[in-house]
């Protein structure tokens, strides 16, 4: 059974839960709802939390662009400024994350992007999990209507089953993984972890990217032109060591 994680600190989290509470006030919820007292990036999930755990959250963007986003958690570098553990990835939930992304893409809100983000921040967890977020300016992240759409995307995803054609990791590109998002929505690729180009030197973590996912990915998708030949060489060498094939996009 899915666990939906929220707190009262985050306006998107709080408003999304308010919608869920109202929607199911006279019936049993087909999922668990778990409230945490801390910031979501520092949450310690109790043992009773079932998988996957979906964190309902706001997304901070320097450009204040309206967005619905999903991403796995973890830190590609030796810094853990927003929770988690340095150089440690959490357990990804690629199928359920893809399903939520698909449901987000069905929402028709002008000017609002739908995208995967690269793996980033905490919390660290060995339970399957991901973040589902609303981003934008203060008006957007404080909007009960946007929070309701986020909650509906999550709830509508629960009955989808496994519609993925391939479980993969992404390497390269920017934080907002537009090319990987297109592959997901058009071809059913379910991304587990996404390593953006600015962490391309962290090849030692590629083992984790495959191990910390359920199901385990069987191929890497590389945004080829975002990386120089010098950057690609150690990545391809590491993938060969792991015994993982790759695709170019």
DOVEX-927048 format. One record per residue: residue number from 1; y, x, z of N, C-alpha, C in turn. Coordinates in steps of 0.05 Angstrom, whole numbers. Layout:
BEGIN
  seq     nc2     nc1     nc3    cac2    cac1    cac3     cc2     cc1     cc3
  NUM       Y       X       Z       Y       X       Z       Y       X       Z
...
END
This chain:
BEGIN
  seq     nc2     nc1     nc3    cac2    cac1    cac3     cc2     cc1     cc3
    1     -24      17       0       0       0       0      25      17       0
    2      44      11     -17      69      25     -19      85      22       7
    3      98      44      16     117      43      38     145      47      27
    4     164      30      33     191      32      25     207      42      49
    5     221      64      46     235      77      68     265      72      66
    6     277      66      88     306      61      88     319      69     114
    7     345      71     115     360      74     140     385      57     139
    8     400      56     161     425      41     162     449      59     157
    9     444      85     153     466     104     148     476     102     120
   10     457     101     101     462     101      73     468      73      63
   11     491      68      50     497      40      42     478      28      22
   12     468      44       3     448      34     -16     423      27      -2
   13     414      44      16     390      40      31     392      14      48
   14     414      12      61     419     -11      79     420     -37      63
   15     435     -37      41     439     -61      25     413     -69      10
   16     398     -49       2     372     -54     -12     353     -68       7
   17     352     -58      32     335     -70      52     344     -99      58
   18     370    -103      60     381    -130      66     371    -150      45
   19     371    -141      19     361    -159      -2     331    -164       2
   20     315    -143       8     286    -147      12     281    -165      35
   21     295    -162      57     292    -178      81     297    -208      74
   22     318    -213      59     325    -240      52     304    -252      32
   23     296    -236      13     277    -245      -7     250    -252       5
   24     241    -238      26     215    -242      37     216    -255      65
   25     237    -268      72     240    -278      99     220    -299     107
   26     209    -313      87     189    -334      93     161    -327      82
   27     157    -302      76     131    -294      65     124    -265      73
   28      99    -259      71      91    -232      78      98    -212      55
   29     109    -190      63     116    -169      43      91    -156      33
   30      89    -151       6      66    -137      -5      68    -107      -3
   31      84     -97      15      88     -69      19      97     -65      48
   32      96     -41      57     107     -34      84     137     -27      81
   33     152     -34     101     180     -25     102     183      -9     128
   34     193      16     125     195      34     147     224      43     150
   35     236      38     173     263      47     179     263      74     193
   36     280      92     184     283     118     197     312     120     207
   37     315     135     229     341     137     242     358     160     231
   38     346     178     217     361     202     207     370     198     178
   39     385     217     168     390     219     139     363     220     125
   40     360     207     102     335     206      89     324     234      81
   41     342     252      75     333     279      66     321     295      90
   42     325     285     114     314     298     138     293     281     152
   43     284     260     139     266     241     151     238     254     157
   44     228     248     181     201     256     188     184     230     186
   45     167     228     167     152     203     163     129     201     183
   46     128     178     197     106     175     216      79     173     202
   47      58     179     217      31     179     205      22     153     194
   48      35     131     203      27     104     194      38      98     166
   49      56     115     156      67     110     129      45     113     108
   50      42      93      91      23      94      70      35     105      45
   51      18     111      25      28     124       0      28     104     -23
   52      46     108     -42      68     127     -41      91     116     -23
   53     107     135     -13     131     128       2     155     130     -17
   54     170     108     -19     193     107     -37     218     105     -20
   55     236     125     -23     261     126      -9     283     112     -25
   56     295      92     -13     317      78     -26     343      92     -17
   57     358     102     -36     380     120     -28     404     118     -47
   58     427     126     -37     450     131     -55     446     158     -68
   59     459     162     -91     459     188    -105     488     197    -107
   60     493     222     -98     520     233    -100     523     248    -126
   61     545     241    -140     551     254    -166     580     262    -166
   62     584     288    -173     612     298    -174     628     283    -196
   63     614     272    -216     628     258    -237     631     228    -232
   64     619     219    -211     620     191    -203     611     172    -225
   65     591     181    -241     580     165    -263     560     146    -251
   66     562     120    -258     542     101    -249     515     107    -259
   67     495     106    -241     468     114    -250     446     102    -232
   68     423      98    -244     398      94    -230     381     118    -234
   69     372     131    -213     357     156    -216     331     155    -200
   70     312     171    -209     288     177    -193     283     207    -193
   71     271     217    -172     264     245    -171     244     251    -148
   72     230     273    -152     212     283    -131     229     301    -112
   73     217     307     -89     231     323     -69     220     351     -68
   74     237     370     -60     228     397     -57     251     417     -62
   75     248     441     -54     268     462     -58     256     485     -75
   76     268     489     -98     258     510    -116     266     538    -107
   77     286     540     -89     296     566     -81     293     571     -52
   78     304     593     -43     302     601     -14     323     586       3
   79     338     568      -9     357     552       6     346     524       9
   80     351     512      33     344     485      38     368     471      51
   81     389     468      36     414     458      47     414     428      53
   82     396     414      39     394     385      42     366     377      50
   83     356     389      71     330     381      81     307     395      67
   84     283     390      77     259     403      66     256     431      76
   85     240     447      62     233     474      69     238     492      45
   86     250     516      49     255     534      26     230     540      11
   87     232     539     -16     210     546     -34     185     529     -29
   88     189     504     -22     166     486     -17     172     459     -31
   89     152     449     -45     154     423     -59     139     402     -43
   90     149     378     -43     134     356     -31     114     344     -52
   91      97     327     -42      76     315     -59      89     294     -78
   92      87     299    -104      99     281    -123      81     256    -128
   93      93     235    -138      80     210    -143      87     201    -172
   94      77     215    -192      87     212    -220      83     185    -232
   95      61     171    -227      57     145    -239      75     124    -228
   96      77     123    -202      95     103    -190     124     109    -196
   97     131     134    -198     159     142    -204     165     134    -233
   98     147     138    -251     151     129    -279     154      98    -280
   99     137      84    -265     139      55    -266     167      45    -256
  100     177      58    -236     204      51    -226     225      57    -246
  101     223      80    -259     241      88    -280     241      67    -303
  102     218      58    -310     215      38    -332     229      12    -323
  103     225       4    -299     238     -21    -289     268     -17    -288
  104     277       6    -280     306      12    -280     318       9    -308
  105     302      19    -328     312      19    -356     315     -10    -367
  106     302     -29    -354     304     -57    -363     328     -71    -352
  107     343     -58    -334     367     -69    -323     390     -65    -342
  108     403     -86    -350     425     -84    -369     452     -84    -355
  109     461     -61    -346     487     -58    -334     503     -38    -350
  110     524     -47    -362     541     -30    -379     551      -5    -364
  111     548      18    -378     558      43    -367     542      56    -345
  112     518      45    -340     501      56    -319     478      71    -332
  113     475      96    -326     453     112    -337     427     108    -321
  114     405     113    -335     379     113    -322     366     140    -328
  115     358     155    -308     349     182    -314     331     193    -292
  116     313     211    -300     300     229    -281     321     250    -272
  117     319     258    -247     333     282    -239     312     304    -234
  118     322     329    -234     304     351    -226     296     348    -197
  119     274     359    -190     265     360    -162     285     374    -145
  120     293     360    -123     312     373    -105     312     359     -78
  121     322     372     -58     326     365     -30     301     355     -16
  122     304     350      10     283     340      27     280     310      26
  123     262     300      43     247     314      63     221     327      52
  124     210     344      68     184     355      60     162     337      70
  125     144     329      52     122     312      60      98     317      42
  126      74     315      54      49     317      39      39     290      31
  127      54     269      37      48     243      27      61     239       0
  128      48     226     -19      61     220     -44      88     205     -40
  129     109     214     -53     135     202     -48     154     208     -71
  130     176     193     -71     198     199     -89     223     184     -81
  131     246     192     -91     271     178     -86     278     160    -109
  132     287     136    -103     298     117    -123     326     111    -114
  133     346     116    -132     373     118    -123     393     103    -141
  134     415      95    -128     439      85    -142     461     106    -139
  135     473     115    -161     494     134    -159     520     124    -172
  136     542     136    -165     567     129    -177     590     132    -157
  137     612     118    -162     635     120    -144     630     102    -120
  138     649     101    -102     646      87     -77     640      57     -82
  139     653      46    -102     649      17    -108     620      12    -116
  140     609      30    -132     581      26    -141     561      29    -118
  141     564      51    -103     543      56     -82     546      37     -58
  142     569      24     -56     572       4     -34     567     -24     -44
  143     560     -27     -69     556     -54     -81     529     -66     -73
  144     529     -89     -59     504    -103     -54     488    -110     -79
  145     503    -116    -101     490    -123    -126     475    -100    -138
  146     486     -76    -137     472     -53    -148     447     -46    -130
  147     451     -49    -104     428     -44     -86     406     -64     -91
  148     414     -89     -97     393    -110    -103     378    -102    -128
  149     392     -92    -148     378     -84    -173     359     -61    -168
  150     367     -43    -150     349     -21    -143     324     -32    -130
  151     327     -49    -111     304     -61     -97     286     -76    -116
  152     298     -91    -134     282    -106    -154     266     -87    -172
  153     279     -65    -180     264     -45    -197     239     -35    -183
  154     242     -29    -157     219     -19    -142     198     -41    -139
  155     207     -65    -131     187     -86    -127     173     -94    -153
  156     188     -95    -175     176    -102    -201     157     -81    -211
  157     160     -56    -202     143     -34    -210     115     -35    -197
  158     113     -50    -176      88     -49    -160      64     -61    -173
  159      69     -79    -192      47     -92    -206      40     -80    -233
  160      52     -57    -239      49     -46    -266      23     -30    -270
  161      11     -20    -249     -13      -4    -252      -7      23    -264
  162     -26      35    -277     -23      61    -289     -19      59    -319
  163       6      59    -328      12      57    -356      20      83    -368
  164      16     105    -353      24     131    -363       4     142    -384
  165      14     156    -403      -3     169    -423     -10     197    -416
  166       6     209    -399       2     237    -392      17     244    -367
  167       4     259    -349      17     269    -325      26     297    -330
  168      52     303    -326      63     328    -335      83     339    -314
  169      90     364    -316     114     375    -303     135     381    -325
  170     160     382    -317     181     390    -336     193     416    -328
  171     199     433    -348     212     459    -344     235     461    -363
  172     259     469    -351     282     473    -368     301     449    -367
  173     322     451    -382     342     430    -383     360     430    -359
  174     376     409    -357     395     406    -336     384     390    -313
  175     401     386    -292     393     371    -269     386     342    -277
  176     402     331    -295     396     304    -306     379     308    -331
  177     354     301    -328     334     308    -348     332     287    -370
  178     352     287    -388     354     266    -408     331     267    -428
  179     323     291    -436     301     293    -456     274     285    -444
  180     270     292    -418     246     284    -405     246     254    -400
  181     269     243    -394     271     214    -390     264     199    -416
  182     273     209    -438     267     197    -464     237     198    -470
  183     224     220    -464     195     222    -467     180     202    -450
  184     190     199    -425     177     181    -407     179     152    -417
  185     203     144    -425     207     116    -433     196     110    -460
  186     195     129    -478     185     124    -505     155     130    -508
  187     144     149    -493     117     157    -497     100     155    -472
  188     111     146    -450      95     143    -426      88     168    -411
  189     103     189    -415      98     214    -400     107     210    -371
  190      90     215    -352      97     212    -324     102     240    -312
  191     127     245    -306     134     272    -295     130     273    -265
  192     118     295    -256     115     299    -227     139     314    -217
  193     139     341    -220     162     357    -212     176     367    -238
  194     203     369    -235     219     379    -257     234     404    -247
  195     230     427    -260     243     452    -254     266     456    -274
  196     291     453    -266     313     457    -285     317     486    -293
  197     331     490    -314     334     517    -325     346     537    -306
  198     363     528    -287     376     547    -269     357     557    -247
  199     332     547    -246     312     558    -229     288     569    -245
  200     293     575    -270     272     584    -288     259     610    -279
  201     273     625    -262     262     650    -252     243     646    -229
  202     240     622    -219     222     617    -196     194     610    -206
  203     184     628    -223     158     622    -236     135     622    -215
  204     139     635    -193     118     636    -172     113     608    -160
  205     131     589    -165     128     563    -154     114     543    -173
  206     108     553    -197      95     535    -216      67     526    -206
  207      54     542    -191      28     533    -180      32     508    -163
  208      53     509    -146      59     486    -129      65     461    -146
  209      80     465    -167      88     442    -184      64     426    -194
  210      42     440    -198      17     427    -207       0     417    -183
  211      -1     433    -162     -17     425    -138      -5     403    -122
  212      22     402    -121      36     382    -104      42     357    -121
  213      22     345    -130      25     320    -146      -2     305    -145
  214       0     279    -143     -24     262    -144     -18     238    -162
  215     -31     237    -186     -50     255    -197     -38     283    -205
  216     -56     302    -209     -47     329    -216     -40     330    -246
  217     -17     342    -253      -9     344    -281     -29     362    -296
  218     -31     358    -322     -49     374    -338     -34     389    -360
  219      -8     387    -361       7     401    -381      36     404    -372
  220      49     425    -382      78     429    -377      93     422    -402
  221     116     408    -399     133     402    -421     158     419    -417
  222     164     436    -437     186     455    -435     209     447    -454
  223     233     444    -442     256     440    -459     264     467    -471
  224     253     472    -494     251     498    -506     278     512    -510
  225     296     499    -522     321     512    -530     340     515    -506
  226     334     503    -484     351     507    -460     346     534    -447
  227     324     547    -455     316     572    -443     317     594    -464
  228     325     618    -456     325     640    -474     296     651    -477
  229     291     666    -497     265     678    -501     257     695    -477
  230     276     709    -465     271     725    -442     263     708    -418
  231     275     685    -415     268     666    -394     241     653    -398
  232     235     648    -423     210     634    -429     186     652    -425
  233     188     677    -430     165     696    -429     150     695    -403
  234     163     698    -379     148     697    -354     137     669    -348
  235     151     649    -357     141     622    -353     115     617    -368
  236     114     626    -393      90     622    -409      67     639    -398
  237      74     663    -388      54     680    -376      42     667    -352
  238      59     655    -335      49     642    -311      32     618    -317
  239      40     602    -337      25     579    -345      -3     587    -355
  240      -4     610    -369     -29     620    -379     -47     628    -356
  241     -35     641    -335     -50     649    -312     -62     624    -297
  242     -46     603    -296     -56     579    -282     -76     565    -299
  243     -76     569    -325     -94     555    -343     -83     529    -352
  244     -56     527    -355     -43     502    -363     -30     505    -390
  245     -35     485    -407     -23     485    -434       6     475    -432
  246      21     478    -453      48     468    -453      55     455    -479
  247      76     439    -478      88     426    -502     117     433    -503
  248     128     435    -527     156     440    -531     171     414    -537
  249     195     411    -526     211     388    -532     239     397    -537
END
